[in-house]
C-alpha cells in the first residue's frame, strides 16, 4: 500500500479525522537517515494496514506543519490518536523499536 503524503491543506483533517491511530513520518529528500528509515516505515504501513494509518510529511513542502509541531530534527515520527500527539520519535530507529512503540497504541 502506498503511503499518502500530507501537506498544509490536508494534514489536520486527515490526522484528526482518523478513527485509527496515525503514524506520521516527517522527512526530507536530502536527509540520509530519512532515506534509511523509509523502507521500515513502508513495511509498517503494509503490515499494520487496517490497524494504523501511516502518512509522510516532507518538511520542505509543508513547512507550516513542521513549524506547528516544532520539528527540529528529521526523521521525526509522531503517533497520533484522534488528533492528539501520543509519542514522538526523533532519529533513526530499528523496525523492532518502532513496532514496540506503535504496539502501545493499537
Residue frames as a rotation matrix with the C-alpha (Angstrom) as fourth column:
UNK 1
0.583 0.813 0.000 0.00
0.813 -0.583 0.000 0.00
0.000 0.000 -1.000 0.00
UNK 2
-0.228 -0.657 0.718 1.44
0.605 -0.674 -0.424 3.37
0.763 0.338 0.551 -0.99
UNK 3
-0.280 0.046 -0.959 1.92
0.885 -0.376 -0.276 5.87
-0.373 -0.925 0.064 1.81
UNK 4
0.562 0.574 0.596 -0.06
0.728 -0.685 -0.027 9.08
0.392 0.449 -0.803 1.38
UNK 5
-0.658 -0.753 0.003 1.80
0.699 -0.612 -0.370 12.37
0.281 -0.241 0.929 1.64
UNK 6
0.446 0.789 -0.424 0.20
0.887 -0.452 0.093 15.11
-0.118 -0.418 -0.901 3.70
UNK 7
-0.490 -0.503 0.712 0.50
0.612 -0.780 -0.131 18.85
0.622 0.371 0.690 3.15
UNK 8
-0.998 0.054 -0.028 -0.53
-0.021 -0.738 -0.675 22.03
-0.057 -0.673 0.737 4.94
UNK 9
-0.513 0.852 -0.104 -4.04
-0.823 -0.454 0.340 21.88
0.243 0.260 0.935 3.46
UNK 10
0.308 0.710 -0.633 -4.94
-0.464 0.693 0.552 18.27
0.831 0.123 0.543 4.36
UNK 11
-0.673 -0.679 -0.293 -2.91
-0.085 0.464 -0.882 17.42
0.735 -0.568 -0.370 7.46
UNK 12
-0.800 0.343 0.493 -5.36
-0.578 -0.219 -0.786 18.41
-0.162 -0.914 0.373 10.20
UNK 13
0.205 0.956 -0.209 -8.43
-0.979 0.197 -0.062 16.92
-0.018 0.218 0.976 8.52
UNK 14
0.236 -0.167 -0.957 -6.65
-0.409 0.876 -0.254 13.64
0.881 0.452 0.139 7.76
UNK 15
-0.718 -0.624 -0.309 -4.96
0.024 0.422 -0.906 13.12
0.696 -0.658 -0.288 11.13
UNK 16
-0.799 0.450 0.399 -7.79
-0.559 -0.311 -0.769 14.40
-0.222 -0.837 0.500 13.33
UNK 17
0.131 0.945 -0.299 -10.41
-0.991 0.122 -0.050 12.57
-0.011 0.302 0.953 11.30
UNK 18
-0.372 -0.363 -0.854 -8.73
-0.485 0.861 -0.154 9.18
0.791 0.358 -0.496 11.52
UNK 19
0.734 0.643 0.219 -10.52
-0.572 0.411 0.710 6.51
0.366 -0.646 0.670 13.53
UNK 20
0.738 -0.557 -0.380 -7.27
0.578 0.813 -0.068 4.54
0.347 -0.170 0.922 13.66
UNK 21
0.489 -0.706 -0.513 -4.03
0.233 -0.461 0.856 5.60
-0.841 -0.538 -0.061 15.33
UNK 22
0.977 -0.167 0.136 -1.80
0.073 -0.341 -0.937 7.53
0.203 0.925 -0.321 12.91
UNK 23
0.235 -0.963 -0.128 1.95
0.640 0.055 0.766 7.37
-0.731 -0.262 0.630 12.34
UNK 24
0.999 0.030 0.031 3.37
0.043 -0.699 -0.714 10.44
0.000 0.715 -0.699 10.60
UNK 25
0.225 -0.968 0.111 6.91
0.896 0.250 0.366 10.40
-0.382 0.017 0.924 9.22
UNK 26
0.917 -0.071 -0.392 8.37
-0.153 -0.971 -0.182 13.92
-0.367 0.227 -0.902 8.97
UNK 27
0.215 -0.823 0.525 11.23
0.693 0.507 0.512 13.71
-0.688 0.254 0.680 6.46
UNK 28
0.555 -0.089 -0.827 13.05
-0.554 -0.781 -0.288 15.40
-0.620 0.618 -0.483 3.57
UNK 29
0.990 -0.121 -0.076 14.59
0.007 0.576 -0.817 14.13
0.142 0.808 0.571 0.34
UNK 30
0.341 -0.928 0.149 18.08
-0.427 -0.295 -0.855 15.35
0.837 0.228 -0.497 1.32
UNK 31
0.243 -0.154 0.958 18.07
-0.968 0.025 0.250 13.57
-0.063 -0.988 -0.143 4.71
UNK 32
-0.479 -0.567 -0.670 20.20
-0.619 0.759 -0.200 10.39
0.622 0.319 -0.715 4.82
UNK 33
-0.961 0.139 0.241 18.64
-0.108 0.610 -0.785 8.89
-0.256 -0.780 -0.571 7.98
UNK 34
-0.069 0.981 -0.182 15.19
-0.704 -0.177 -0.688 9.64
-0.707 0.081 0.702 6.49
UNK 35
0.160 0.056 -0.986 16.07
-0.912 0.390 -0.126 7.53
0.377 0.919 0.113 3.44
UNK 36
-0.819 -0.518 -0.247 17.34
-0.367 0.804 -0.469 4.76
0.441 -0.294 -0.848 5.75
UNK 37
-0.795 0.541 0.273 14.12
-0.118 0.303 -0.946 4.59
-0.595 -0.784 -0.177 7.76
UNK 38
-0.307 0.726 -0.616 11.77
-0.933 -0.358 0.043 4.95
-0.189 0.587 0.787 4.75
UNK 39
-0.437 0.181 -0.881 11.70
-0.411 0.831 0.375 1.21
0.800 0.526 -0.288 3.88
UNK 40
-0.923 0.109 -0.369 10.90
0.371 0.512 -0.775 0.41
0.105 -0.852 -0.513 7.53
UNK 41
-0.620 0.733 -0.280 8.02
-0.409 -0.607 -0.681 2.91
-0.669 -0.308 0.676 7.53
UNK 42
-0.281 0.498 -0.820 6.74
-0.918 0.111 0.381 1.36
0.281 0.860 0.426 4.29
UNK 43
-0.705 -0.014 -0.710 6.89
0.059 0.995 -0.078 -2.15
0.707 -0.097 -0.700 5.80
UNK 44
-0.890 0.391 -0.235 4.99
0.238 -0.042 -0.970 -0.94
-0.389 -0.919 -0.056 8.86
UNK 45
-0.464 0.738 -0.489 2.39
-0.805 -0.582 -0.115 0.67
-0.369 0.341 0.865 6.61
UNK 46
-0.303 0.307 -0.902 1.84
-0.640 0.636 0.431 -2.63
0.706 0.709 0.003 4.81
UNK 47
-0.712 -0.097 -0.695 1.94
0.266 0.879 -0.396 -4.88
0.650 -0.467 -0.600 7.87
UNK 48
-0.814 0.404 -0.417 -0.31
0.365 -0.201 -0.909 -2.71
-0.451 -0.892 0.016 10.04
UNK 49
-0.847 0.531 -0.008 -2.85
-0.293 -0.456 0.841 -1.92
0.443 0.715 0.542 7.30
UNK 50
0.036 0.955 -0.295 -6.31
0.155 0.286 0.946 -1.73
0.987 -0.079 -0.137 8.86
UNK 51
0.448 0.072 -0.891 -4.88
0.876 0.167 0.454 -1.07
0.181 -0.983 0.012 12.34
UNK 52
0.029 -0.557 -0.830 -2.70
0.464 -0.728 0.505 2.00
-0.885 -0.400 0.237 11.75
UNK 53
0.910 0.178 0.375 -2.74
0.414 -0.435 -0.799 4.80
0.021 0.883 -0.470 9.18
UNK 54
0.038 -0.974 -0.225 0.72
0.697 -0.135 0.704 5.85
-0.716 -0.184 0.674 8.01
UNK 55
0.929 0.239 0.284 1.48
0.369 -0.681 -0.633 9.18
0.042 0.692 -0.720 6.34
UNK 56
-0.147 -0.989 -0.030 4.57
0.979 -0.150 0.136 11.14
-0.139 -0.010 0.990 5.30
UNK 57
0.931 0.306 -0.199 5.18
0.286 -0.951 -0.121 14.89
-0.226 0.056 -0.972 5.54
UNK 58
0.057 -0.899 0.434 8.07
0.907 -0.135 -0.399 16.41
0.417 0.416 0.808 3.57
UNK 59
0.199 0.022 -0.980 9.19
0.785 -0.603 0.146 19.24
-0.587 -0.798 -0.137 5.85
UNK 60
-0.827 -0.520 -0.214 10.34
0.269 -0.700 0.661 21.30
-0.493 0.490 0.719 2.86
UNK 61
-0.744 0.608 0.277 6.92
0.275 -0.099 0.956 21.06
0.609 0.788 -0.094 1.19
UNK 62
0.417 0.901 -0.120 4.85
0.435 -0.082 0.897 21.50
0.798 -0.426 -0.426 4.37
UNK 63
-0.602 -0.779 0.172 6.87
0.271 -0.403 -0.874 23.97
0.751 -0.480 0.454 6.41
UNK 64
-0.182 0.626 0.758 3.78
-0.730 -0.603 0.323 25.21
0.659 -0.495 0.567 8.24
UNK 65
0.814 0.485 -0.321 3.05
-0.200 0.752 0.628 21.74
0.546 -0.446 0.709 9.65
UNK 66
0.128 -0.860 -0.495 6.70
0.671 0.442 -0.595 21.18
0.730 -0.256 0.634 10.58
UNK 67
-0.687 -0.357 0.633 6.75
-0.116 -0.806 -0.581 24.52
0.717 -0.473 0.512 12.43
UNK 68
0.247 0.886 0.393 3.41
-0.684 -0.128 0.718 23.81
0.686 -0.446 0.574 14.12
UNK 69
0.941 0.129 -0.313 4.83
0.070 0.831 0.552 20.64
0.332 -0.541 0.773 15.66
UNK 70
0.664 -0.717 0.212 8.28
-0.685 -0.468 0.559 22.07
-0.302 -0.516 -0.802 16.36
UNK 71
0.887 -0.377 0.266 10.10
0.441 0.861 -0.252 19.62
-0.134 0.341 0.931 14.13
UNK 72
0.664 -0.718 -0.211 13.78
-0.620 -0.686 0.382 20.47
-0.419 -0.122 -0.900 14.64
UNK 73
-0.564 -0.821 0.089 15.43
-0.666 0.515 0.539 17.21
-0.488 0.244 -0.838 13.54
UNK 74
0.612 0.724 -0.318 14.43
-0.779 0.484 -0.398 14.63
-0.134 0.491 0.861 10.99
UNK 75
-0.392 0.899 -0.197 13.41
0.105 0.256 0.961 11.96
0.914 0.356 -0.195 10.70
UNK 76
-0.840 0.333 0.429 10.77
-0.495 -0.145 -0.857 12.59
-0.223 -0.932 0.287 13.33
UNK 77
-0.587 0.707 -0.395 7.96
0.203 0.601 0.773 10.08
0.784 0.373 -0.496 13.61
UNK 78
-0.792 0.408 0.454 4.86
-0.607 -0.453 -0.653 11.00
-0.061 -0.793 0.606 15.57
UNK 79
-0.738 0.627 -0.250 1.99
0.566 0.776 0.277 8.84
0.368 0.063 -0.928 16.71
UNK 80
-0.775 0.582 0.245 -1.44
-0.620 -0.776 -0.119 10.47
0.121 -0.244 0.962 16.96
UNK 81
-0.695 0.708 -0.124 -4.80
0.708 0.704 0.052 9.21
0.124 -0.052 -0.991 18.15
UNK 82
0.387 0.922 -0.007 -7.89
0.922 -0.387 -0.013 11.32
-0.014 -0.001 -1.000 17.43
UNK 83
0.641 -0.167 0.749 -5.59
0.269 -0.865 -0.423 14.20
0.719 0.473 -0.510 16.51
UNK 84
0.872 -0.331 0.362 -3.64
-0.480 -0.426 0.767 14.18
-0.100 -0.842 -0.530 19.80
UNK 85
0.131 -0.914 -0.384 0.10
-0.578 0.245 -0.779 13.55
0.806 0.324 -0.496 19.80
UNK 86
0.971 0.228 0.078 0.89
-0.205 0.613 0.763 10.47
0.126 -0.757 0.642 21.87
UNK 87
0.504 -0.842 0.190 4.53
0.474 0.454 0.754 9.79
-0.722 -0.290 0.629 21.03
UNK 88
0.873 -0.357 -0.333 7.44
-0.488 -0.613 -0.621 11.45
0.018 0.705 -0.709 19.24
UNK 89
0.591 -0.706 0.390 10.42
0.524 0.703 0.480 9.50
-0.614 -0.079 0.786 17.95
UNK 90
0.803 -0.387 -0.453 13.40
-0.549 -0.776 -0.310 11.53
-0.232 0.498 -0.836 16.70
UNK 91
-0.227 -0.964 -0.141 16.13
-0.922 0.166 0.351 9.94
-0.314 0.209 -0.926 14.61
UNK 92
-0.157 0.064 -0.986 16.61
-0.645 0.749 0.151 6.56
0.748 0.659 -0.076 13.03
UNK 93
-0.129 0.147 0.981 15.17
-0.842 0.506 -0.186 3.58
-0.523 -0.850 0.058 14.90
UNK 94
-0.980 -0.198 -0.021 15.05
-0.186 0.871 0.454 -0.11
-0.072 0.449 -0.891 14.09
UNK 95
-0.354 0.889 -0.291 11.83
-0.352 0.162 0.922 -1.73
0.867 0.429 0.255 12.96
UNK 96
-0.214 0.235 -0.948 11.66
0.721 0.693 0.009 -3.59
0.659 -0.682 -0.318 16.27
UNK 97
-0.857 -0.142 -0.496 11.93
0.461 -0.643 -0.612 -0.34
-0.231 -0.753 0.616 18.25
UNK 98
-0.810 0.580 -0.082 9.19
-0.555 -0.714 0.426 1.28
0.189 0.391 0.901 16.16
UNK 99
-0.230 0.755 -0.614 6.90
-0.027 0.626 0.779 -1.73
0.973 0.196 -0.123 16.46
UNK 100
-0.479 0.011 -0.878 7.30
0.838 0.302 -0.454 -1.73
0.260 -0.953 -0.153 20.25
UNK 101
-0.932 0.127 -0.339 6.32
0.018 -0.919 -0.393 1.94
-0.362 -0.373 0.854 20.41
UNK 102
-0.623 0.728 -0.285 3.41
-0.615 -0.231 0.754 1.56
0.483 0.645 0.592 17.98
UNK 103
-0.466 0.417 -0.780 2.15
0.338 0.899 0.279 -1.51
0.817 -0.134 -0.560 19.81
UNK 104
-0.872 0.113 -0.476 1.38
0.442 -0.239 -0.865 0.57
-0.212 -0.964 0.158 22.89
UNK 105
-0.658 0.584 -0.474 -1.32
-0.476 -0.811 -0.339 2.44
-0.583 0.002 0.812 20.96
UNK 106
-0.663 0.429 -0.613 -3.04
-0.495 0.363 0.789 -0.31
0.561 0.827 -0.028 18.97
